[in-house]
Amino acid sequence: MQQLYLTRRNLLTLLSKLDRRAEGEHTKCTLVKCDMIHPKYPSSDVIYVTAVEDADYYIDRKAGVVYPADEPKAK
């Protein structure tokens, strides 16, 4: 099993990239995670994390169940 650790800063950066793309800015909406020496949260390999809009990802199916308190508010 592999695990990816994203900090709040990472998550906010990805959301910022999505917002900037929606405003017409050129961005691939991707972070590269490659901290293989972190003592507590190492990556197992170089990992590319790409954010996509819900409308693009869930174009042909419904989103899965999310714990009600964690359900994001739709924009």
N, C-alpha and C positions, 0 to 999 in steps of 0.2 A: 504494500500500500504506500502511496505517496501522499504527502500533505503539502499544501501551499499555504503560507502565512502571508496575509495582507494586513498592513497596518491601517489605521483610520486615515492616515495621510495617503496611503496607496489608494484606498477606496474613494476618497474625495478627489484625488487626481484623476481617476478613471471617470468619475461623474463630471468633472470639469471638462475633460476631453470630449465626452458625449455632448455636453452643452455647447462647447465651442464648435464642434462639427455641425450641430443643428443650426448654428448661426452662420455657417458657411466657411469656417476656417478649415484649413487642411490639417487633418490629424488622423493617424491610423488607430487612435484610441487604444494603444497598447503600452503596457509596462513590461520591462524585461527584469525578471527576478533571477539573480544568480549569486546570492550570498550563501555560499556553501561552507563558510567557516563560522557563521554565527553560533555562539555557544548554546543557545536555547532554541532558536528558530531557523535552522539551516534549510536551504533548498537542497534537494537531492540531485538536481541537474539545472541547466539553464531552462527557464520556463517563460514563455510569452503569454501574457494575460491580456486578452482583448475584450473590451466592453462593446456590446452591441445593444441597440434599442430593443425594447420588448416587442414592438410591432414587427421588427425584422426577424427576431428569433422565434416568436410564437405565431408565425404567419399561418401555420397549418395545424396547430394544436393549442389546447388551453395550457396555461401555466399550471404547475403543480401546486399542491397544498402547502401553505406557509402557516406557521403558528400565528394565530390571530394578532397577538401583540407585536409581531414582527412584520406584519403585512404592510408593505410600503403604500403610502397614499398616492393615488394616481394624480398626475399633473393634468 
